Amino acid sequence: MNLWRSLEGNVRVQLLSADITGILDRLRRSGIEVWNVSIENDLYADLTISRRDYHAMEELTQKRGDTIRILRRTGLYWYAKAMVKRPVLLVGLLFLFL
């Protein structure tokens, strides 16, 4: 994973489709970058996409009747978002660094 992808945030999803190659080709044509694709069997594939492309992929798969499920969120974006929800920890870290 490169630094830019980590800063942007990634989503590892599981795709359920009757036509895995067809949906992957459709994603490519719509401009959604997909990497780390592992086809589990004829119906399931695990793949990683950018956080920003998730909603576009969700709309595209719903139109086709396919389903996606989030497996894991990775990247610095998600860590920073989790830290914002913990203000006491942030203040403690600030005092520690000062």
N, C-alpha and C positions, 0 to 999 in steps of 0.2 A: 504494500500500500504506500503510495507516495504521500508527501506532506499535504498537497492541495486537497486530495480526496479525503484525507483525515480531518482537515480543517472544515471541510464542507459537510461531513457526516455521511455515513453509508448505512444502508439497510440491507440485511440478508433476508431474502424472502423465499418462501416455498410456493411454487407455482403448480396448480392442479389444472391440467388441460388434456383434452383428448388429442390435440395436435400440438405437441411441444415444439416441433421445428417450425410450424406455421406461426405460432405466437412469437417465437424468438425472431423470426424474419420480420414480422409486423412491428416488433419493438425496434429493430434496427432501422427499418424504413421510416419510423416516426421520430427518429433522432434520440431515442433513449439508449444511453450507453450501458451495456451489460457486461460484467466480467465475473470471473470465478464461477462459471456455469458447470454444474455437475448434474447430469441426468440420472435420476435414481432408477426409474423404470419407465414404462410406456406412458404413465400418467403424471408423474411427479418430476420436477426439476428444482434444484436449489440454485439461486443466483444472487449476485450482489448488484445493487443499483445505487445511484446517488439519492440522498434524502430529497432533493428538489424534484427528481423524476418520479418519486413514488406515487403522487396523486395522478399524474398523467398515465402511469402504468395501471393504476387502479381503475381509472375510467375506461381504458382500452380493454382490459380483461373483463370488466363487467359487460361491455358491449358484446363481447364474443361469448359470454356465458362461462368464462373461466373464473377461477378464484385464486387469490393470493393470500398468504398468511405471513406475518412478520415473524422471523425466527430470532433475529438479533440486530441490535443497533450498535454500530461501532463508529469510532472517530472522536476527535477532540470536541466537535460540536455537542455531542450527546453528553460528554463528561462536563463541559462547561454549563450546559443546561441543568444538569443534576446539581451542580455546585450552587447555582443561583437559588435553588429551592432550599438551601441550607445556610441561611444568613449567619447563624451563630458560628458555624465552622469557618466561614469566610472572615469574620471578625477575629476569630482566634488565630487563623493563619496570618492575618495582617499584623497582629501583635507579635507573633512569633518571628516574622521577617523583620520587623522594626527593632 
